[in-house]
Amino acid sequence: MEGKIAVLGGTDFVMPFSALGVDTYPVGLTAGDVVENARKIISEKYALVVVGENIAPQAEEVFDAYEDAPTPCIVVVPFTTESEGYATQALGEVLKMATGINILQNS
């Protein structure tokens, strides 16, 4: 599968991806800035969207509508700040959808 990749997050988060030639969307921590850039990403029809965990809750209102769609594949990842568990929860939900069980759930 071919497609474009977008990275949404703070400047420090997106910088390494920019060096790789990936389309980056650096944002501040304001919800308006995050939502505006998330909508731009959706309108550009990216195949993969990498989102920094610290801004993912603000982008959720835009990306939730695409949760069951094959594209874009939205992946939330932690960065240099301490993880708040949002990335793990998001990954667990994707894995549950793919496998039918939550393999990351504590026994």
N, C-alpha and C positions, 0 to 999 in steps of 0.2 A: 504494500500500500504506500502510495506517495502522498505527501501533503506538507503543508507548512507547519512550522512550530512557533508558538508564541510563549513568552515568559512574562508573567505579571508579578511584580513585587517591588520591594524597596530598591533603591539604587545599588546598594551593596549586594543584594540578592541577584539582580539581573546582570550585573557587570561581567561575571565570568561567561555567561551565555552569549553576551554581546560579542565577546572576543572570538567565539566560535561561529559567528555569523548568523545566529538565531535572531529572529525579530523579538525585541524586548520592549516592554512597556513599564518603565520605572514610574512608581507612584509614591505619593506621600501617604500618610496614615489616615487622611480624611476619607470618609465613606464616599463622598461625592466624586473625588478623584478616582478612587478604585472602581466605582460603578461605571463611570464614564469610560474608562479604559477597558473594562470588561465588555461593555457593549461594543466598543470598537473591534475588539478581538472577535466577538461573535459575528459581526458584520463582515469581517475579512475571511471568514470560513476557514479557520485553521483546523488541522487534523488533530493536533496535540497542543494542549495548553498546560503549562507548568505554572503553578501558583504558589507563592510563598505562604507558609502557614500563618504568619502574623497578619496578613491582609485577607486571607481566605474567607473569614466570616463576613466581611463587608461585600465581597464579590459573590457570595452565596445566592443572593436574591436574583442575580442575572444568570448564573450558571445552573441553578436548580432546574430550570426549564429544560435543560439538555442532559439531565441525569440518565435518562433511559435511551437517549439517542446514540447511534454508533459514533458519530462525530459531532462536536469535538470530544476527544478523550481528555478529561480534565483530571490532572494529577496534582494533589496538594503535597508539598514537601516541606520539612522543617529546614531551618538555616542555622545561623550562628547563635540565635537567641535560644533560650531553653524552650524545648517543645512544650506546648500546652495540651498535647494529645489530640488536637484537631486533625493533624495529618494521619495519625494512626487510625482514628475513627473513620475518616474518609476512605482510606485504603481498605479497611475492614468491610465497609459497605460495598465497595466495588468488587472485592473478592467474594462476598456473599452473593452478589448478583451473578457473578461468573460461575461459582461452584455450587451455590445453593446452601452453603453453610458458612458460618462466621469462623474461619480458621484462626483469627487473631483473638477471639474471645477467651478470657481467662476461665479455666475450668473450675 
